[in-house]
C-alpha cells in the first residue's frame, strides 16, 4: 500500500473521530440534565387556595372551596373527591425544573406553552379571586422518553424543561368519587322492585342467599342466577355522571328499587329511563328509631359492640342521605338492568316428570 493511500486513510480516521465526538456532544446537548434545579412552584399553601381552575384540551373544571372541601362548578356544585383535590396540590408541588430553556414568546406555540396549544394547565386563586400561582404544561422534549416536557408558570415568561410532570385529568366527573353505594349480600334483609306494570319482593336469609320470591306464581320456580343479580344490584353501585335534581325535569321516575338491610338501613332508589340511559334518585333512612342509651353498671363487650355497630349504621345512612339529596345520577346500563328486571325474567316453569308408558317399560 502506497504512502499516499496510508495518508488518506489516516486523515479519514481522524475525520471520523472528530465527527463522532461532534455527534456525541450534540446528542448530549439535546438531552436535559437529569439533576433537577428545584421545584417549579414554591411557597403554595393549600389553605390559602379558594379556587382551582384546571384546563385540559377542551375540558375546563372549576373547583370552589366549600367548608372543608371543594365543589365542582360545572356540575352544579357537586362535591369533588378530597383524594383527587389533594393530588392536585401534591403533584403540582412535585414538578421539578431541570433547566431553563427560553423566554422568547415567539417560541411559545412551537413548545406548546400557550393556553391553546398546551397539554393542560392548573391555576390557584385566593379568597379575592386573585391568581396565587399556576403553570402550563407544553409538549414533551425531543429526548427523555416522555419524562420531560416544556412548561412555565402562568405569570412568568421563562420556559423550562420540567420533570415529574403530573397527568392532568379532563372531564369534571373525573374529579368526583363515583362510588355511590356498596352493600354486602349477607347484610341484605329484603329487596322490592316496582315498575309501571310489575312488583315483586325478594327475601334473603342470614347468609345472603335468596329464600323466596313472595309473589311466586303457581307452577313456577325461581331462577337462582337472575334473582341473585337483582338482590345484589347495589353490591357496588357507581355512577357515570350527575346533575342537580332541578335539571332533571324531563325525566319520569316510574320505577323503584328498595332495599332493607339487616342493620335497619332502608335505601330507596327512584329510577327513570330515557332513551338508552338510566338515572336514579336516592334516599336513605335508618328505621330503628330507638335511642342508644348507656346502661347503668358495666356493659358487656357484646352489648358495646352492638351499640357501636348501630351508631355506625345510623351515621352511614345519614351520610348517604345527605350526599345524594338533591342529585340525580346516571348509572351504567348493566347495573340498571339488575334493578329493573321484570318478574318474568326471574321465574321459569316447573318441569313435571312424565310417567313412563307401560308398553315402553315392557320393551326394555
Buried (B, 14 or more C-beta within 10 A) or exposed (E): EEEEEEEEEEEEEEEEEEEEEEEEEEEEEEBBEEEBEEBBBEEBEBEEBBBBBBBBEEBBBBBBBEEEEBBBBBBBBBBBBEEBBEBBBEBBBBBBBBEEBBEEEEEBEEBBBBEEBBBBBBBBBEEEEEEBBBBBBBBBBEBBEEBBBBBBBBEEEEBBBBBBBBEBBBBBBBBBBBEBBEBEBEBBBBBBBBBEEBEBBBBBEEEBEBEEBEEBEEEBBBBEEBBBBBBBBBBEBBBBBBBEEEEBEEBEBEBBBBBBBBBBBBBBBBBBBEEEBBBBBBBBBBEEEEEEEEEEEEEEEEEEEEBEEBEEBBEBBEEBBEBBEEBBBBBEEEBBBBBBBEBEBBBEEEEEEEEEEEEEEEEE
